[in-house]
Amino acid sequence: MDCVFCREDGGEVLWQDDTLRVVLADELDYPGFCRVIWNAHVAEFSDLDGGARERIMRAVYAVERALRRVMQPVKVNLASLGNQVPHVHWHVIPRYSNDAHFPMPVWAPRQRTVSEKLLAARRAQATLLREAVRNEIEQALA
């Protein structure tokens, strides 16, 4: 099987252990867009045992808390689709009322163009996520 999350990190690794990793996705319109990826290849969330499901959801919770603290979005979207990459992972996406797709999902048609100045400011905020994610995950998984 050729799985992108088995052969690649899936973004800039912010935190990882033997079971999962948190990456900053390369989504130009969405600075701060993170993925929480289960390291072992498992296609469906329900294929994980109870402890694994709890662990990944604690990590998703921690990433959302870090994003809210650092990026201060108006909303955080959580998604686990897996249609294109059938490997358990969660998207944790900071949303703003003036982002490119709001109020629609980030995969919907673009609603507006966002200035490069605003995106640059959000990218600068996103550089602070590594420490915030680490702190939140250490608390959530303790």
N, C-alpha and C positions, 0 to 999 in steps of 0.2 A: 504494500500500500504506500502511495506517495502522499504524505501528509505534511503540509507546510509547517505546522506547529510541532511536528516530531523532528523535522530536519533544521528548523530555524527558530530563533527566539520569538519572533513575532513582533519585534519592536525593541526599543532600548530597555534593557532590564533595569528596573528600579529596585526590585527585591526578589529573592528566590530562596527556596530550600529544596529538599529532596522531593517534595510532593507537588509544589506549584510555584509559579512565578507571576510577578506583576510587571507588565511592560507598558511603556509609553508608546502608543501607536504612532505611526507616521501618517497622521491625518492633517494635512495642511490647514484645512478650514476649522479644525477642532483641536487646538492646543490643549493638552491635559487629557485627551481621550486615552483611557487606559484599558488594558485587557488583563483579566485574571485567568491564567491558563493552567489547567491541570497538566502536569508533566507527562504522565503515562498516557498512551493513546487509549482513550475511552470515548466512544461516540455519543453516548447519551448520559445525561445527569443521573437518571434512574439506574444506570449500571454501576454507579459508585455505591459503596457501602455507606451506612449511616454516618460513621465517623468522617469519612472523606467528604460526604455532602455537607456536613456541618463545618468542616475545615474550610472548604472553598467559599461557603457563604459567609463565614467570619472574615475571610480575606476580602470578599466583595464589600462587606460592611465597612471594613477598615479603609479601603481605597475610597469609598464614597465619603467617609468622614474627612479623609485627607484632602480630597478634591474640594469639598465644601469649605474647609478652613483656608486652603491656599488660594483657590481660584474664585471663590465666592460666586458661583453661578446662581441663576434664578431657579434652576431645576437640575436634577441629575437623572439621566436616563440609564436604566439597567436593561440589558438585553442578552439573551442567550439563544442564538438562532442556530448556527451550525449547518445551514443549508449548503454553503459553499465550502466550509471547512468542518467536516464532521468529527470534531475533537472538542471535548468539553472545555468551554471558555466562556467568560462573561465580559461584556462590554460595559464600561463604566464611563459615561459621557457627560461632561459638564455642558449645560445648555444655557443660552442667554437669549433674551427676547430679541436681540438684534443679530443673532448668528445667521448663517447662510440659509438655514432651513426652517427655523422656528416659525410657527409652532409645530410643524410637521416633523416626522422622524428624520434623522440625518441622512437616510438613504432615499428620501423622497426628492421630488424635483426642487431645485434651488428656488428660494423665495426672494433672495436679494444678494447683492454683492457686499461683502464686508471689506472695509478699508484695510490696507496693509498695515497702517499705523496701529489700528485696534488689534489686529492679529499679532503684530510684533509685541505689543504690551502683554497679551495673553500668553505668548510663548515665553516671555521673560518670567511671568508668574509660574509657568509650568516647570521652570528650572528648579523651583523649590520643592517639587513633589517628592524627590527621592528621599529626603530626610523625613518629610511628613508621612509618607507611606510606610517607611521603616518603623517610625514611632507608633503609628496606629496599628500596624500588623503585630508588632511585638506585644502590644497591650491586648489585642483581640485574640491572639493565638496562645497567650500565656496560660 
